[in-house]
């Protein structure tokens, strides 16, 4: 800014502003310019037509491709030398949701995406909906209820990112025939809500956790309700 101001003040006004010279075109020159301008317009319109056709081709080609799901993350998890227990022992008796954790302890997803993982085995609900035996149906629903813990062994010691207030997440699974939407409805305390519609079921819940660490034990109280 200072250099530009100095350059403006140093430059004389006669160098910066000048009167345009009047120049009259002859009939031949004016006709030539009009032909060139018309030709230029034709070129622009032809280029626009080509670009429109390209866009239409791209849209048509992408419409035929089904949604692709990745099977692994684009980069490996970095090695962390942070000791989780050293952090926890300094916060004994406190609410862990209000304790700042190093970012290296976070998973590459947030809490709203984690809620959608509970529907990874949603085919159990599809089977329960058409099951005639009430005891088998109860067993299928119970299996679905605990299926969300299937990956906790390999992901112990990590936590998802906390969503900001009003943040939302939507997931449409064509392979499992359901549409899922979640939103962070409260920041303090953190509360997440989600809703899912499948072919044979409807699922919604609100999630809130109360937890405390006592040195040798940890208490986690899930507060909320789940409906299927």
Number of C-alpha atoms within 10 A of each C-alpha: 5 7 7 9 9 10 10 12 9 9 10 10 10 8 7 8 8 8 6 6 6 6 6 8 10 9 9 8 11 12 12 12 13 11 12 12 12 12 12 12 12 12 12 12 12 12 12 12 12 12 12 12 12 12 12 12 12 11 11 11 10 11 10 8 8 9 12 6 7 7 6 7 8 7 6 7 10 8 7 10 7 13 11 13 11 9 14 18 13 11 16 16 14 14 14 18 15 10 11 8 15 12 13 15 17 15 16 13 13 16 22 24 20 15 22 20 15 16 20 14 15 18 16 19 25 18 15 21 15 10 14 10 9 10 11 13 18 13 13 19 20 13 14 20 16 10 17 17 11 9 10 10 8 8 9 8 13 15 18 16 17 17 22 14 15 12 13 17 17 15 13 14 13 10 8 15 14 18 16 20 19 24 21 22 19 15 13 9 12 19 19 25 21 22 18 20 15 17 12 14 14 13 15 16 16 19 18 15 15 14 15 18 18 14 13 7 8 12 11 11 10 11 11 13 11 12 9 10
